[in-house]
Amino acid sequence: MPFQKQKLDSKLALVVDDSKMQCMMLSVLLKEEGYEVITANDGACGVAKYIEYQPDLVLMDINMPIMNGYEAAKQIKNISQGSLAPLIFITSLDSDKAFIDSVEAGGDSILVRPFTPEVFKAKIKAIQRIGDLYTQVKNLQQEQQKDEELAEQLLNGVIGARNYALDKIGIVKKAAAIFSGDIQLSVLCPNGDIHVLLGDFTGHGLRSSIGAIPLTTTFRTMTNKGFSLLEIIKQINEQLYDLLPANLFLAASFVCVSSTHHSVYAFNAGLPDTYIYSNNGKIKHRIQSQHPPIGVLPQLLPHSRLDVYSVEEYDRIILISDGVIEARNKAKEMFGSERFEKVVSESDFSQNIAVLIMQSVNDFCQETEQEDDISIIDIPCNIFTENNVEDIFSQPYFDENYEENIDENSLAINMSTDHQIITANDVLSTPAIWKWQLLLSGSRLGTVNPIPIAMSQIQAIEGSGEHWHSLYTILTELFVNALDHGVLELSSALKNSPEGFVQYFNEREKRLEKLTSGYINIKLSYHLLASGGRMLIKIKDSGKGFAVLEKFKNNSLNFTQNNELSGRGLELVNQLTETLEYQDNGSLVEASYIWNQ
Amino acid sequence: MSIKQQISESNNQVIIAIENNFDFSLHQHFREAYSHCNTPKTDFILDLSHTEYMDSSALGMILLLKDHADNLGGQVIIKKPSDTVNKILEIAQFHRLVTIEK
């Protein structure tokens, strides 16, 4: 059906001229070029027909009654914003002014009478070529926008939606393009700590989010498996270095909020200062960038370490991306860190501070176009108050008979009244279904964290499950005790004050670095029960032992005081295990953990 | 054009000066300012004394320049960054990667 095809392909032209003769002449030429033509004899009528027919091309006379060509062109260009219907002025006014006015009014070209039909047709072809290009660009743009929106939805689903404690941690982000190069992550560790990351990839838009998925996956997986924050940062750095081109990298601030120690571990690589505010609006700590952005160097700089800060219940940790500091207003002034600090110090700390900061940035910038992604994370340090881990400490849990169980060399406590007391003989009567052992010695003690290795062995054999979370805590606490108090001979008395805790941590780092001798041997054996199973844990260290009896008794008295900074680990283990026994002056610990299906 | 480039053949130096804003829009020009200098042991002096602002993509461009210099066995020296620019270099801890002369 050739007729219909012609109809679909044909384009529509609108000729606006008060001379009917001119209209007719132009119509004939246009039809020869394959256009269908409608006409109007004054500017106002031309605008009306433009609205009604949405033509592909407009030819416009200048001098007309009711509304002249300039005014009509202006109105048409106003209506057609976002789509290009080329508009050509046809005139006998051969002056510079006519030419300039035509362009000012929005005309795409001008054709001065008299002209030959060939010149006219050439002009139409040229202008149509531009129109076609414009349409192509527009279609591409729309397609790209659709793709980006889809990808953005997917990314958001992967990244933001699975964050931990979204009800308590305030996260605000505002992207400069559809895609944000900023990433915000919060993940719960097996031991109850929380890892938080605010990252800012170079630039913004799609190209800056290439690294987002590997970053998110690594951060979540390693946190879930129980790796320490520094180990995770090392891994992410190597990964992004391998993955991304040299000019793409990640400025990021990492925070680990400890659930039991009133402390925060932080690492800032290339972001503006991360802040710790006390609840009266004073800055307690300013965590400055101490390392080039992640993914710049093949490995983290030697001696890279987390800094530790002591915090109180109502303190707030605030992480920001440079989009906050560098947001500009109309006068090209930056929001700046001084304004930021003022806003926070004057904020109502019962509110989500991230939201308050964002409002203030918006007020400052007004309608100015946003140049960079903006992200703010607000972590209240009392995030754990409703957490199970904390609850354990507020319960009275010591049995009256407990003191009587103590003898000179060993201390065995049975905490759980639900289970029968199991003696060593009972355990031996059910043979282990598997055993596992790892002996770490010398410098490897400082560089290898055996707990994730042990956990992955356990889960590889027995499958994963919630019940291993407690075991993770038990192993970590016992291992850390063996390392800190056994091998490194650190005194936990240091940890009794917030400042001491920091000191303790620094001393620990120092001794770990120099460590060349000593060992810790971890033995696990797993025994099946009618439902569930029992894990026997034996950890022996090379140390001289530490005053565990003294310590344990002291701690047991102090446990009800929530502010006690040391001894909590052991008490926690006590709560989670079936039996817990220290021998050889504390250099050997045996524990058993039981779980029911 | 806000990039000025000056090559001194005798002492193997390429000076690149950036005026006003150092951002992604300069990407192409910036690359062209050094990519054809393939003389071994060339040092690249990046004069940022007239740079008012730089963004993270500029940091990325400096890293690309550093790669180029490393391959030639030369080095990148950033000269006289303005306060604003220096703050950004500081946050990114770039003094650990390249020489910054104030």
Contacts between the chains, C-beta under 8 A, distances in Angstrom:
chain1	res1	chain2	res2	distance
A	200	B	56	7.2
A	202	B	56	4.7
A	202	B	57	5.6
A	202	B	59	7.1
A	202	B	60	4.8
A	203	B	24	6.4
A	203	B	56	6.7
A	203	B	57	4.8
A	203	B	60	7.6
A	246	B	60	7.3
A	246	B	63	4.9
A	246	B	64	5.3
A	246	B	66	8.0
A	246	B	67	5.2
A	247	B	57	7.1
A	247	B	60	3.0
A	247	B	61	6.0
A	247	B	63	5.6
A	247	B	64	5.0
A	248	B	60	6.4
A	249	B	59	7.8
A	249	B	60	6.8
A	249	B	63	7.5
A	251	B	56	6.7
A	251	B	91	7.6
A	251	B	92	6.9
A	269	B	93	7.6
A	270	B	91	6.1
A	270	B	92	4.8
A	270	B	93	6.8
A	271	B	91	7.0
A	272	B	91	6.1
A	289	B	90	7.5
A	289	B	91	4.7
A	289	B	92	7.1
A	289	B	93	5.8
A	290	B	93	6.8
A	291	B	93	5.6
A	291	B	96	7.8
A	292	B	92	6.0
A	292	B	93	4.5
A	292	B	94	6.6
A	292	B	96	5.7
A	292	B	97	5.8
A	293	B	59	7.5
A	293	B	92	5.9
A	293	B	93	8.0
A	296	B	63	6.3
A	296	B	97	6.9
A	297	B	97	7.6
A	301	B	96	6.6
A	322	B	56	7.2
A	322	B	88	8.0
A	322	B	91	7.4
A	326	B	55	7.8
A	371	B	55	7.9
A	372	B	55	7.0
